[in-house]
Amino acid sequence: MSIEENIQTLWSQKFPTQHGEVSLSDIAATHDKIVLYFYPKDNTPGCTTEAGDFEANLAAFTALNAAVVGVSRDSVGSHQKFVDKLNLTFTLISDKESIICNAFDVIKEKNLYGKIGFGVERSTFVLDQTGNILHEWRKVKVPEHVQTVLKTLQG
């Protein structure tokens, strides 16, 4: 199946967040676009910077009627601590079973200090109200990434 077909399969599926369970279709019902960003782990340096950058620019995304949603394989409890530490106001989805991560093909082989494993490749997707991918960035480097996404949405 293509990524778009995978998205349609999970579009209405509920996932746990720090605000309770939500589906991508729930979010799309109140926004023109969804900025869905995947990150490896709460409370790590790059992920903390990226989340902080999204939060710092949240008003600009909101003005474009775009919801920012983060996804990682961390637990809801871990997300809540991350949210509290950084005062995040956007939604973080807990994808412990890698359902969304696999659908978007962001689980990749990684070599960490000589140890081979699989983890989330930092990636961002912009979806429309029906789940079509409008833009995607893979192998994201954190510096300036949020500004790049914002400028793309601003056209």
N, CA, C and O atoms as a GROMACS GRO file, in nm:
protein
  620
    1MET      N    1   0.083  -0.119   0.000
    1MET     CA    2   0.000   0.000   0.000
    1MET      C    3   0.088   0.125   0.000
    1MET      O    4   0.196   0.126   0.057
    2SER      N    5   0.038   0.230  -0.065
    2SER     CA    6   0.110   0.357  -0.065
    2SER      C    7   0.087   0.428   0.069
    2SER      O    8  -0.001   0.389   0.146
    3ILE      N    9   0.165   0.529   0.095
    3ILE     CA   10   0.147   0.605   0.218
    3ILE      C   11   0.008   0.667   0.222
    3ILE      O   12  -0.058   0.666   0.326
    4GLU      N   13  -0.039   0.721   0.108
    4GLU     CA   14  -0.173   0.780   0.103
    4GLU      C   15  -0.280   0.677   0.136
    4GLU      O   16  -0.376   0.709   0.206
    5GLU      N   17  -0.265   0.555   0.088
    5GLU     CA   18  -0.362   0.449   0.121
    5GLU      C   19  -0.354   0.414   0.269
    5GLU      O   20  -0.456   0.390   0.333
    6ASN      N   21  -0.233   0.412   0.324
    6ASN     CA   22  -0.216   0.387   0.467
    6ASN      C   23  -0.285   0.495   0.550
    6ASN      O   24  -0.350   0.465   0.650
    7ILE      N   25  -0.270   0.620   0.506
    7ILE     CA   26  -0.333   0.731   0.579
    7ILE      C   27  -0.484   0.712   0.583
    7ILE      O   28  -0.547   0.729   0.687
    8GLN      N   29  -0.542   0.677   0.469
    8GLN     CA   30  -0.687   0.658   0.465
    8GLN      C   31  -0.732   0.546   0.558
    8GLN      O   32  -0.838   0.554   0.619
    9THR      N   33  -0.650   0.442   0.571
    9THR     CA   34  -0.682   0.330   0.658
    9THR      C   35  -0.687   0.373   0.805
    9THR      O   36  -0.770   0.324   0.881
   10LEU      N   37  -0.599   0.465   0.845
   10LEU     CA   38  -0.594   0.505   0.986
   10LEU      C   39  -0.657   0.642   1.012
   10LEU      O   40  -0.654   0.688   1.126
   11TRP      N   41  -0.712   0.707   0.911
   11TRP     CA   42  -0.763   0.844   0.920
   11TRP      C   43  -0.860   0.864   1.038
   11TRP      O   44  -0.852   0.965   1.107
   12SER      N   45  -0.949   0.771   1.060
   12SER     CA   46  -1.050   0.785   1.166
   12SER      C   47  -1.015   0.709   1.294
   12SER      O   48  -1.091   0.710   1.390
   13GLN      N   49  -0.899   0.642   1.294
   13GLN     CA   50  -0.858   0.566   1.412
   13GLN      C   51  -0.816   0.661   1.524
   13GLN      O   52  -0.746   0.759   1.500
   14LYS      N   53  -0.858   0.632   1.645
   14LYS     CA   54  -0.825   0.715   1.762
   14LYS      C   55  -0.689   0.674   1.819
   14LYS      O   56  -0.657   0.555   1.828
   15PHE      N   57  -0.611   0.774   1.858
   15PHE     CA   58  -0.480   0.752   1.918
   15PHE      C   59  -0.469   0.832   2.047
   15PHE      O   60  -0.528   0.939   2.058
   16PRO      N   61  -0.395   0.781   2.145
   16PRO     CA   62  -0.382   0.852   2.272
   16PRO      C   63  -0.294   0.976   2.260
   16PRO      O   64  -0.191   0.975   2.192
   17THR      N   65  -0.336   1.081   2.329
   17THR     CA   66  -0.259   1.206   2.337
   17THR      C   67  -0.266   1.256   2.481
   17THR      O   68  -0.330   1.194   2.566
   18GLN      N   69  -0.199   1.366   2.508
   18GLN     CA   70  -0.207   1.425   2.642
   18GLN      C   71  -0.345   1.486   2.668
   18GLN      O   72  -0.373   1.524   2.782
   19HIS      N   73  -0.430   1.495   2.566
   19HIS     CA   74  -0.566   1.550   2.580
   19HIS      C   75  -0.673   1.441   2.570
   19HIS      O   76  -0.791   1.473   2.558
   20GLY      N   77  -0.634   1.315   2.574
   20GLY     CA   78  -0.729   1.207   2.551
   20GLY      C   79  -0.709   1.151   2.411
   20GLY      O   80  -0.610   1.183   2.345
   21GLU      N   81  -0.803   1.070   2.365
   21GLU     CA   82  -0.787   1.007   2.234
   21GLU      C   83  -0.839   1.099   2.123
   21GLU      O   84  -0.938   1.170   2.140
   22VAL      N   85  -0.769   1.096   2.009
   22VAL     CA   86  -0.805   1.179   1.896
   22VAL      C   87  -0.766   1.108   1.767
   22VAL      O   88  -0.672   1.029   1.765
   23SER      N   89  -0.839   1.137   1.661
   23SER     CA   90  -0.804   1.084   1.528
   23SER      C   91  -0.757   1.200   1.440
   23SER      O   92  -0.783   1.316   1.470
   24LEU      N   93  -0.689   1.166   1.333
   24LEU     CA   94  -0.648   1.269   1.238
   24LEU      C   95  -0.771   1.335   1.177
   24LEU      O   96  -0.770   1.455   1.150
   25SER      N   97  -0.877   1.258   1.154
   25SER     CA   98  -1.000   1.316   1.098
   25SER      C   99  -1.064   1.414   1.196
   25SER      O  100  -1.122   1.514   1.153
   26ASP      N  101  -1.053   1.388   1.327
   26ASP     CA  102  -1.103   1.484   1.427
   26ASP      C  103  -1.030   1.617   1.414
   26ASP      O  104  -1.092   1.724   1.416
   27ILE      N  105  -0.899   1.610   1.400
   27ILE     CA  106  -0.818   1.732   1.388
   27ILE      C  107  -0.849   1.803   1.258
   27ILE      O  108  -0.863   1.926   1.255
   28ALA      N  109  -0.861   1.728   1.149
   28ALA     CA  110  -0.890   1.786   1.018
   28ALA      C  111  -1.027   1.854   1.013
   28ALA      O  112  -1.049   1.945   0.934
   29ALA      N  113  -1.119   1.809   1.097
   29ALA     CA  114  -1.254   1.866   1.097
   29ALA      C  115  -1.254   2.013   1.140
   29ALA      O  116  -1.347   2.087   1.108
   30THR      N  117  -1.150   2.056   1.211
   30THR     CA  118  -1.146   2.194   1.259
   30THR      C  119  -1.027   2.273   1.205
   30THR      O  120  -1.002   2.386   1.249
   31HIS      N  121  -0.954   2.216   1.111
   31HIS     CA  122  -0.837   2.284   1.053
   31HIS      C  123  -0.830   2.258   0.903
   31HIS      O  124  -0.877   2.154   0.855
   32ASP      N  125  -0.771   2.352   0.830
   32ASP     CA  126  -0.752   2.333   0.686
   32ASP      C  127  -0.638   2.237   0.656
   32ASP      O  128  -0.640   2.163   0.558
   33LYS      N  129  -0.537   2.239   0.744
   33LYS     CA  130  -0.419   2.155   0.723
   33LYS      C  131  -0.371   2.100   0.856
   33LYS      O  132  -0.397   2.156   0.963
   34ILE      N  133  -0.301   1.987   0.848
   34ILE     CA  134  -0.236   1.928   0.965
   34ILE      C  135  -0.086   1.921   0.936
   34ILE      O  136  -0.044   1.861   0.836
   35VAL      N  137  -0.007   1.981   1.023
   35VAL     CA  138   0.138   1.967   1.017
   35VAL      C  139   0.171   1.854   1.114
   35VAL      O  140   0.172   1.872   1.236
   36LEU      N  141   0.198   1.737   1.058
   36LEU     CA  142   0.222   1.617   1.136
   36LEU      C  143   0.372   1.592   1.137
   36LEU      O  144   0.431   1.556   1.035
   37TYR      N  145   0.433   1.611   1.253
   37TYR     CA  146   0.578   1.591   1.257
   37TYR      C  147   0.613   1.474   1.348
   37TYR      O  148   0.558   1.458   1.456
   38PHE      N  149   0.705   1.393   1.300
   38PHE     CA  150   0.751   1.273   1.369
   38PHE      C  151   0.889   1.301   1.428
   38PHE      O  152   0.976   1.356   1.361
   39TYR      N  153   0.906   1.263   1.553
   39TYR     CA  154   1.034   1.286   1.619
   39TYR      C  155   1.071   1.163   1.702
   39TYR      O  156   0.984   1.089   1.745
   40PRO      N  157   1.201   1.142   1.724
   40PRO     CA  158   1.246   1.018   1.788
   40PRO      C  159   1.207   1.001   1.935
   40PRO      O  160   1.160   0.894   1.973
   41LYS      N  161   1.226   1.105   2.019
   41LYS     CA  162   1.210   1.080   2.163
   41LYS      C  163   1.191   1.210   2.240
   41LYS      O  164   1.261   1.309   2.217
   42ASP      N  165   1.095   1.207   2.332
   42ASP     CA  166   1.074   1.321   2.422
   42ASP      C  167   1.201   1.350   2.502
   42ASP      O  168   1.279   1.260   2.534
   43ASN      N  169   1.220   1.478   2.532
   43ASN     CA  170   1.326   1.524   2.622
   43ASN      C  171   1.468   1.493   2.576
   43ASN      O  172   1.558   1.479   2.658
   44THR      N  173   1.488   1.482   2.446
   44THR     CA  174   1.623   1.472   2.391
   44THR      C  175   1.653   1.607   2.325
   44THR      O  176   1.561   1.679   2.289
   45PRO      N  177   1.780   1.642   2.310
   45PRO     CA  178   1.813   1.777   2.265
   45PRO      C  179   1.746   1.822   2.134
   45PRO      O  180   1.684   1.927   2.129
   46GLY      N  181   1.759   1.742   2.028
   46GLY     CA  182   1.700   1.782   1.900
   46GLY      C  183   1.548   1.789   1.905
   46GLY      O  184   1.488   1.880   1.848
   47CYS      N  185   1.488   1.695   1.974
   47CYS     CA  186   1.341   1.690   1.983
   47CYS      C  187   1.288   1.804   2.069
   47CYS      O  188   1.181   1.859   2.041
   48THR      N  189   1.362   1.840   2.172
   48THR     CA  190   1.324   1.953   2.257
   48THR      C  191   1.331   2.083   2.177
   48THR      O  192   1.241   2.166   2.187
   49THR      N  193   1.436   2.100   2.100
   49THR     CA  194   1.450   2.220   2.017
   49THR      C  195   1.338   2.227   1.914
   49THR      O  196   1.277   2.332   1.896
   50GLU      N  197   1.312   2.116   1.846
   50GLU     CA  198   1.209   2.115   1.743
   50GLU      C  199   1.071   2.147   1.802
   50GLU      O  200   0.998   2.228   1.746
   51ALA      N  201   1.036   2.084   1.913
   51ALA     CA  202   0.907   2.111   1.977
   51ALA      C  203   0.898   2.257   2.020
   51ALA      O  204   0.794   2.322   2.002
   52GLY      N  205   1.006   2.309   2.076
   52GLY     CA  206   1.009   2.450   2.116
   52GLY      C  207   0.992   2.543   1.998
   52GLY      O  208   0.924   2.645   2.009
   53ASP      N  209   1.053   2.510   1.885
   53ASP     CA  210   1.039   2.592   1.764
   53ASP      C  211   0.895   2.589   1.713
   53ASP      O  212   0.842   2.693   1.673
   54PHE      N  213   0.832   2.471   1.713
   54PHE     CA  214   0.692   2.465   1.671
   54PHE      C  215   0.605   2.548   1.766
   54PHE      O  216   0.518   2.622   1.721
   55GLU      N  217   0.629   2.536   1.896
   55GLU     CA  218   0.549   2.613   1.994
   55GLU      C  219   0.569   2.763   1.974
   55GLU      O  220   0.473   2.839   1.978
   56ALA      N  221   0.693   2.805   1.953
   56ALA     CA  222   0.723   2.947   1.935
   56ALA      C  223   0.656   3.006   1.811
   56ALA      O  224   0.629   3.126   1.805
   57ASN      N  225   0.628   2.922   1.714
   57ASN     CA  226   0.565   2.967   1.589
   57ASN      C  227   0.419   2.923   1.577
   57ASN      O  228   0.359   2.935   1.470
   58LEU      N  229   0.363   2.873   1.686
   58LEU     CA  230   0.228   2.818   1.681
   58LEU      C  231   0.123   2.920   1.638
   58LEU      O  232   0.031   2.886   1.564
   59ALA      N  233   0.136   3.044   1.680
   59ALA     CA  234   0.039   3.147   1.641
   59ALA      C  235   0.038   3.166   1.489
   59ALA      O  236  -0.069   3.187   1.430
   60ALA      N  237   0.154   3.158   1.426
   60ALA     CA  238   0.161   3.173   1.280
   60ALA      C  239   0.094   3.055   1.211
   60ALA      O  240   0.026   3.073   1.110
   61PHE      N  241   0.114   2.934   1.263
   61PHE     CA  242   0.046   2.816   1.206
   61PHE      C  243  -0.105   2.827   1.227
   61PHE      O  244  -0.183   2.796   1.138
   62THR      N  245  -0.144   2.870   1.346
   62THR     CA  246  -0.286   2.885   1.378
   62THR      C  247  -0.352   2.987   1.285
   62THR      O  248  -0.465   2.967   1.241
   63ALA      N  249  -0.281   3.096   1.255
   63ALA     CA  250  -0.334   3.198   1.164
   63ALA      C  251  -0.360   3.142   1.025
   63ALA      O  252  -0.444   3.194   0.951
   64LEU      N  253  -0.288   3.036   0.989
   64LEU     CA  254  -0.307   2.969   0.860
   64LEU      C  255  -0.407   2.854   0.872
   64LEU      O  256  -0.425   2.776   0.778
   65ASN      N  257  -0.472   2.842   0.988
   65ASN     CA  258  -0.566   2.734   1.020
   65ASN      C  259  -0.502   2.596   1.003
   65ASN      O  260  -0.563   2.502   0.953
   66ALA      N  261  -0.375   2.589   1.046
   66ALA     CA  262  -0.300   2.463   1.041
   66ALA      C  263  -0.275   2.414   1.183
   66ALA      O  264  -0.225   2.488   1.267
   67ALA      N  265  -0.311   2.289   1.210
   67ALA     CA  266  -0.285   2.227   1.340
   67ALA      C  267  -0.146   2.165   1.338
   67ALA      O  268  -0.108   2.099   1.241
   68VAL      N  269  -0.070   2.186   1.443
   68VAL     CA  270   0.060   2.122   1.460
   68VAL      C  271   0.038   2.002   1.552
   68VAL      O  272  -0.018   2.015   1.661
   69VAL      N  273   0.084   1.884   1.507
   69VAL     CA  274   0.068   1.761   1.584
   69VAL      C  275   0.200   1.685   1.580
   69VAL      O  276   0.252   1.654   1.473
   70GLY      N  277   0.255   1.656   1.697
   70GLY     CA  278   0.377   1.577   1.706
   70GLY      C  279   0.345   1.430   1.729
   70GLY      O  280   0.246   1.397   1.795
   71VAL      N  281   0.429   1.342   1.675
   71VAL     CA  282   0.410   1.198   1.692
   71VAL      C  283   0.544   1.134   1.729
   71VAL      O  284   0.645   1.156   1.662
   72SER      N  285   0.543   1.056   1.837
   72SER     CA  286   0.659   0.973   1.870
   72SER      C  287   0.607   0.844   1.932
   72SER      O  288   0.487   0.829   1.956
   73ARG      N  289   0.699   0.753   1.957
   73ARG     CA  290   0.661   0.625   2.017
   73ARG      C  291   0.667   0.629   2.170
   73ARG      O  292   0.659   0.525   2.235
   74ASP      N  293   0.681   0.748   2.226
   74ASP     CA  294   0.681   0.763   2.372
   74ASP      C  295   0.540   0.745   2.427
   74ASP      O  296   0.441   0.755   2.354
   75SER      N  297   0.531   0.717   2.556
   75SER     CA  298   0.402   0.700   2.623
   75SER      C  299   0.333   0.835   2.644
   75SER      O  300   0.396   0.940   2.632
   76VAL      N  301   0.205   0.831   2.674
   76VAL     CA  302   0.131   0.953   2.707
   76VAL      C  303   0.193   1.019   2.830
   76VAL      O  304   0.202   1.142   2.836
   77GLY      N  305   0.235   0.940   2.928
   77GLY     CA  306   0.299   0.995   3.047
   77GLY      C  307   0.427   1.070   3.014
   77GLY      O  308   0.451   1.178   3.068
   78SER      N  309   0.507   1.015   2.926
   78SER     CA  310   0.629   1.082   2.881
   78SER      C  311   0.593   1.211   2.808
   78SER      O  312   0.657   1.314   2.828
   79HIS      N  313   0.492   1.204   2.722
   79HIS     CA  314   0.447   1.324   2.650
   79HIS      C  315   0.403   1.432   2.749
   79HIS      O  316   0.436   1.549   2.732
   80GLN      N  317   0.328   1.393   2.852
   80GLN     CA  318   0.278   1.492   2.948
   80GLN      C  319   0.393   1.562   3.018
   80GLN      O  320   0.388   1.684   3.040
   81LYS      N  321   0.497   1.488   3.055
   81LYS     CA  322   0.615   1.549   3.118
   81LYS      C  323   0.684   1.645   3.021
   81LYS      O  324   0.728   1.753   3.060
   82PHE      N  325   0.693   1.605   2.894
   82PHE     CA  326   0.754   1.687   2.789
   82PHE      C  327   0.672   1.815   2.770
   82PHE      O  328   0.729   1.924   2.762
   83VAL      N  329   0.541   1.801   2.764
   83VAL     CA  330   0.450   1.915   2.749
   83VAL      C  331   0.466   2.010   2.868
   83VAL      O  332   0.478   2.132   2.849
   84ASP      N  333   0.467   1.955   2.989
   84ASP     CA  334   0.479   2.038   3.109
   84ASP      C  335   0.613   2.110   3.114
   84ASP      O  336   0.619   2.228   3.149
   85LYS      N  337   0.720   2.041   3.078
   85LYS     CA  338   0.854   2.099   3.082
   85LYS      C  339   0.867   2.216   2.985
   85LYS      O  340   0.929   2.317   3.017
   86LEU      N  341   0.809   2.201   2.865
   86LEU     CA  342   0.824   2.302   2.760
   86LEU      C  343   0.703   2.393   2.744
   86LEU      O  344   0.704   2.482   2.660
   87ASN      N  345   0.600   2.372   2.825
   87ASN     CA  346   0.475   2.449   2.812
   87ASN      C  347   0.418   2.439   2.672
   87ASN      O  348   0.376   2.540   2.614
   88LEU      N  349   0.415   2.318   2.618
   88LEU     CA  350   0.362   2.297   2.483
   88LEU      C  351   0.209   2.301   2.487
   88LEU      O  352   0.147   2.252   2.581
   89THR      N  353   0.150   2.362   2.384
   89THR     CA  354   0.004   2.371   2.378
   89THR      C  355  -0.054   2.293   2.261
   89THR      O  356  -0.176   2.289   2.245
   90PHE      N  357   0.031   2.232   2.179
   90PHE     CA  358  -0.020   2.152   2.068
   90PHE      C  359  -0.023   2.005   2.107
   90PHE      O  360   0.033   1.965   2.209
   91THR      N  361  -0.090   1.925   2.027
   91THR     CA  362  -0.114   1.784   2.056
   91THR      C  363   0.008   1.698   2.024
   91THR      O  364   0.074   1.716   1.922
   92LEU      N  365   0.037   1.603   2.114
   92LEU     CA  366   0.138   1.501   2.091
   92LEU      C  367   0.070   1.365   2.094
   92LEU      O  368   0.008   1.328   2.194
   93ILE      N  369   0.082   1.291   1.986
   93ILE     CA  370   0.024   1.157   1.977
   93ILE      C  371   0.125   1.054   2.025
   93ILE      O  372   0.242   1.056   1.986
   94SER      N  373   0.079   0.965   2.110
   94SER     CA  374   0.160   0.852   2.156
   94SER      C  375   0.135   0.735   2.061
   94SER      O  376   0.025   0.680   2.057
   95ASP      N  377   0.238   0.698   1.987
   95ASP     CA  378   0.227   0.589   1.888
   95ASP      C  379   0.315   0.472   1.931
   95ASP      O  380   0.402   0.427   1.857
   96LYS      N  381   0.290   0.423   2.053
   96LYS     CA  382   0.374   0.317   2.110
   96LYS      C  383   0.379   0.192   2.023
   96LYS      O  384   0.480   0.122   2.023
   97GLU      N  385   0.273   0.164   1.950
   97GLU     CA  386   0.269   0.045   1.864
   97GLU      C  387   0.315   0.074   1.722
   97GLU      O  388   0.307  -0.013   1.634
   98SER      N  389   0.363   0.196   1.698
   98SER     CA  390   0.419   0.237   1.568
   98SER      C  391   0.319   0.230   1.453
   98SER      O  392   0.359   0.213   1.338
   99ILE      N  393   0.191   0.242   1.482
   99ILE     CA  394   0.090   0.233   1.376
   99ILE      C  395   0.101   0.350   1.279
   99ILE      O  396   0.107   0.330   1.158
  100ILE      N  397   0.105   0.471   1.333
  100ILE     CA  398   0.117   0.589   1.246
  100ILE      C  399   0.257   0.595   1.186
  100ILE      O  400   0.272   0.624   1.067
  101CYS      N  401   0.357   0.567   1.267
  101CYS     CA  402   0.496   0.571   1.217
  101CYS      C  403   0.515   0.476   1.099
  101CYS      O  404   0.578   0.512   1.000
  102ASN      N  405   0.461   0.356   1.109
  102ASN     CA  406   0.472   0.261   0.998
  102ASN      C  407   0.391   0.306   0.878
  102ASN      O  408   0.435   0.290   0.764
  103ALA      N  409   0.273   0.362   0.901
  103ALA     CA  410   0.189   0.409   0.790
  103ALA      C  411   0.260   0.516   0.708
  103ALA      O  412   0.247   0.520   0.586
  104PHE      N  413   0.336   0.602   0.776
  104PHE     CA  414   0.408   0.710   0.708
  104PHE      C  415   0.551   0.670   0.672
  104PHE      O  416   0.627   0.752   0.621
  105ASP      N  417   0.587   0.545   0.698
  105ASP     CA  418   0.719   0.492   0.663
  105ASP      C  419   0.834   0.574   0.722
  105ASP      O  420   0.928   0.611   0.651
  106VAL      N  421   0.823   0.603   0.852
  106VAL     CA  422   0.929   0.680   0.917
  106VAL      C  423   1.015   0.596   1.013
  106VAL      O  424   1.106   0.650   1.076
  107ILE      N  425   0.987   0.466   1.023
  107ILE     CA  426   1.072   0.379   1.104
  107ILE      C  427   1.186   0.332   1.014
  107ILE      O  428   1.165   0.262   0.915
  108LYS      N  429   1.306   0.370   1.050
  108LYS     CA  430   1.423   0.341   0.968
  108LYS      C  431   1.534   0.279   1.053
  108LYS      O  432   1.539   0.298   1.174
  109GLU      N  433   1.620   0.204   0.986
  109GLU     CA  434   1.737   0.148   1.054
  109GLU      C  435   1.831   0.261   1.091
  109GLU      O  436   1.858   0.351   1.011
  110LYS      N  437   1.881   0.255   1.214
  110LYS     CA  438   1.972   0.358   1.262
  110LYS      C  439   2.094   0.292   1.324
  110LYS      O  440   2.086   0.180   1.376
  111ASN      N  441   2.205   0.361   1.318
  111ASN     CA  442   2.329   0.315   1.380
  111ASN      C  443   2.363   0.416   1.489
  111ASN      O  444   2.410   0.526   1.461
  112LEU      N  445   2.340   0.377   1.614
  112LEU     CA  446   2.371   0.464   1.727
  112LEU      C  447   2.490   0.409   1.803
  112LEU      O  448   2.480   0.308   1.874
  113TYR      N  449   2.602   0.477   1.788
  113TYR     CA  450   2.725   0.437   1.857
  113TYR      C  451   2.762   0.292   1.829
  113TYR      O  452   2.802   0.218   1.918
  114GLY      N  453   2.747   0.253   1.702
  114GLY     CA  454   2.783   0.119   1.660
  114GLY      C  455   2.677   0.014   1.683
  114GLY      O  456   2.695  -0.103   1.648
  115LYS      N  457   2.566   0.053   1.742
  115LYS     CA  458   2.456  -0.040   1.769
  115LYS      C  459   2.345  -0.016   1.666
  115LYS      O  460   2.291   0.094   1.655
  116ILE      N  461   2.313  -0.121   1.590
  116ILE     CA  462   2.209  -0.110   1.487
  116ILE      C  463   2.073  -0.134   1.551
  116ILE      O  464   2.053  -0.229   1.626
  117GLY      N  465   1.980  -0.047   1.518
  117GLY     CA  466   1.844  -0.060   1.568
  117GLY      C  467   1.749   0.012   1.475
  117GLY      O  468   1.790   0.064   1.371
  118PHE      N  469   1.624   0.016   1.512
  118PHE     CA  470   1.525   0.086   1.432
  118PHE      C  471   1.464   0.197   1.515
  118PHE      O  472   1.433   0.178   1.633
  119GLY      N  473   1.447   0.312   1.454
  119GLY     CA  474   1.390   0.426   1.525
  119GLY      C  475   1.318   0.518   1.430
  119GLY      O  476   1.317   0.497   1.309
  120VAL      N  477   1.259   0.621   1.486
  120VAL     CA  478   1.184   0.718   1.408
  120VAL      C  479   1.281   0.812   1.338
  120VAL      O  480   1.367   0.873   1.402
  121GLU      N  481   1.266   0.822   1.208
  121GLU     CA  482   1.342   0.920   1.130
  121GLU      C  483   1.265   1.051   1.135
  121GLU      O  484   1.148   1.057   1.097
  122ARG      N  485   1.330   1.156   1.182
  122ARG     CA  486   1.265   1.286   1.194
  122ARG      C  487   1.207   1.328   1.058
  122ARG      O  488   1.281   1.342   0.960
  123SER      N  489   1.076   1.347   1.054
  123SER     CA  490   1.005   1.375   0.929
  123SER      C  491   0.885   1.464   0.958
  123SER      O  492   0.832   1.464   1.069
  124THR      N  493   0.844   1.540   0.857
  124THR     CA  494   0.725   1.626   0.870
  124THR      C  495   0.641   1.613   0.745
  124THR      O  496   0.693   1.608   0.634
  125PHE      N  497   0.509   1.607   0.765
  125PHE     CA  498   0.414   1.598   0.655
  125PHE      C  499   0.307   1.705   0.676
  125PHE      O  500   0.265   1.731   0.788
  126VAL      N  501   0.265   1.768   0.567
  126VAL     CA  502   0.150   1.857   0.572
  126VAL      C  503   0.038   1.785   0.499
  126VAL      O  504   0.051   1.747   0.382
  127LEU      N  505  -0.075   1.767   0.570
  127LEU     CA  506  -0.191   1.698   0.516
  127LEU      C  507  -0.306   1.795   0.496
  127LEU      O  508  -0.320   1.892   0.572
  128ASP      N  509  -0.388   1.769   0.395
  128ASP     CA  510  -0.509   1.849   0.380
  128ASP      C  511  -0.621   1.787   0.463
  128ASP      O  512  -0.598   1.692   0.538
  129GLN      N  513  -0.743   1.839   0.450
  129GLN     CA  514  -0.855   1.794   0.533
  129GLN      C  515  -0.902   1.653   0.503
  129GLN      O  516  -0.981   1.596   0.578
  130THR      N  517  -0.855   1.595   0.393
  130THR     CA  518  -0.896   1.459   0.360
  130THR      C  519  -0.781   1.359   0.371
  130THR      O  520  -0.798   1.241   0.340
  131GLY      N  521  -0.665   1.406   0.416
  131GLY     CA  522  -0.552   1.316   0.438
  131GLY      C  523  -0.454   1.308   0.323
  131GLY      O  524  -0.362   1.226   0.326
  132ASN      N  525  -0.472   1.391   0.221
  132ASN     CA  526  -0.374   1.394   0.112
  132ASN      C  527  -0.247   1.464   0.160
  132ASN      O  528  -0.254   1.563   0.233
  133ILE      N  529  -0.132   1.413   0.118
  133ILE     CA  530  -0.005   1.475   0.154
  133ILE      C  531   0.020   1.591   0.058
  133ILE      O  532   0.028   1.573  -0.064
  134LEU      N  533   0.031   1.711   0.114
  134LEU     CA  534   0.060   1.830   0.035
  134LEU      C  535   0.210   1.857   0.027
  134LEU      O  536   0.261   1.901  -0.076
  135HIS      N  537   0.280   1.830   0.137
  135HIS     CA  538   0.425   1.852   0.144
  135HIS      C  539   0.484   1.747   0.238
  135HIS      O  540   0.417   1.701   0.331
  136GLU      N  541   0.609   1.711   0.214
  136GLU     CA  542   0.677   1.622   0.308
  136GLU      C  543   0.826   1.652   0.312
  136GLU      O  544   0.887   1.689   0.211
  137TRP      N  545   0.881   1.636   0.430
  137TRP     CA  546   1.024   1.652   0.454
  137TRP      C  547   1.070   1.529   0.529
  137TRP      O  548   1.011   1.492   0.630
  138ARG      N  549   1.176   1.466   0.481
  138ARG     CA  550   1.232   1.349   0.547
  138ARG      C  551   1.377   1.378   0.586
  138ARG      O  552   1.440   1.470   0.532
  139LYS      N  553   1.428   1.300   0.679
  139LYS     CA  554   1.565   1.320   0.730
  139LYS      C  555   1.584   1.467   0.770
  139LYS      O  556   1.684   1.530   0.734
  140VAL      N  557   1.488   1.517   0.845
  140VAL     CA  558   1.486   1.658   0.884
  140VAL      C  559   1.604   1.691   0.974
  140VAL      O  560   1.639   1.616   1.065
  141LYS      N  561   1.663   1.805   0.947
  141LYS     CA  562   1.762   1.866   1.035
  141LYS      C  563   1.690   1.978   1.108
  141LYS      O  564   1.624   2.061   1.045
  142VAL      N  565   1.700   1.981   1.240
  142VAL     CA  566   1.619   2.070   1.322
  142VAL      C  567   1.640   2.219   1.293
  142VAL      O  568   1.541   2.291   1.278
  143PRO      N  569   1.763   2.269   1.284
  143PRO     CA  570   1.778   2.414   1.264
  143PRO      C  571   1.702   2.463   1.140
  143PRO      O  572   1.720   2.411   1.030
  144GLU      N  573   1.620   2.564   1.159
  144GLU     CA  574   1.543   2.630   1.053
  144GLU      C  575   1.430   2.546   0.994
  144GLU      O  576   1.358   2.594   0.906
  145HIS      N  577   1.412   2.423   1.039
  145HIS     CA  578   1.308   2.339   0.978
  145HIS      C  579   1.169   2.397   0.996
  145HIS      O  580   1.091   2.403   0.901
  146VAL      N  581   1.136   2.440   1.117
  146VAL     CA  582   1.002   2.493   1.142
  146VAL      C  583   0.977   2.616   1.055
  146VAL      O  584   0.867   2.633   1.002
  147GLN      N  585   1.077   2.700   1.038
  147GLN     CA  586   1.062   2.817   0.951
  147GLN      C  587   1.039   2.775   0.806
  147GLN      O  588   0.961   2.839   0.735
  148THR      N  589   1.106   2.670   0.762
  148THR     CA  590   1.087   2.619   0.626
  148THR      C  591   0.944   2.571   0.607
  148THR      O  592   0.881   2.601   0.505
  149VAL      N  593   0.891   2.498   0.704
  149VAL     CA  594   0.753   2.448   0.696
  149VAL      C  595   0.656   2.566   0.693
  149VAL      O  596   0.564   2.570   0.611
  150LEU      N  597   0.677   2.662   0.780
  150LEU     CA  598   0.589   2.779   0.788
  150LEU      C  599   0.591   2.859   0.657
  150LEU      O  600   0.486   2.897   0.606
  151LYS      N  601   0.710   2.883   0.604
  151LYS     CA  602   0.720   2.958   0.477
  151LYS      C  603   0.653   2.883   0.363
  151LYS      O  604   0.591   2.944   0.277
  152THR      N  605   0.664   2.751   0.362
  152THR     CA  606   0.597   2.671   0.260
  152THR      C  607   0.445   2.688   0.269
  152THR      O  608   0.378   2.704   0.167
  153LEU      N  609   0.391   2.686   0.390
  153LEU     CA  610   0.246   2.703   0.408
  153LEU      C  611   0.201   2.844   0.373
  153LEU      O  612   0.089   2.864   0.325
  154GLN      N  613   0.287   2.941   0.398
  154GLN     CA  614   0.252   3.080   0.368
  154GLN      C  615   0.256   3.107   0.218
  154GLN      O  616   0.204   3.208   0.170
  155GLY      N  617   0.317   3.014   0.144
  155GLY     CA  618   0.318   3.022  -0.002
  155GLY      C  619   0.413   3.123  -0.056
  155GLY      O  620   0.422   3.139  -0.178
   0.00000   0.00000   0.00000
